[in-house]
Amino acid sequence: MAKPNYQFDKRQRELKKAKAQEEKRQKKRIRDAAEASPEEPTSAADAA
């Protein structure tokens, strides 16, 4: 019977977790950029 490769499994879990965190950061950046964009033109319109 083959020995389980725990280091490989751990590395795969870490990669999956890091990928999920990066995707979450990207979604947050997109959301924040989308929220900031509409506010800027309205502020400029109010100032004019």
Secondary structure as GFF3:
##gff-version 3
##sequence-region A 1 48
A	DSSP	alpha_helix	6	47	.	.	.	ID=ss1
###
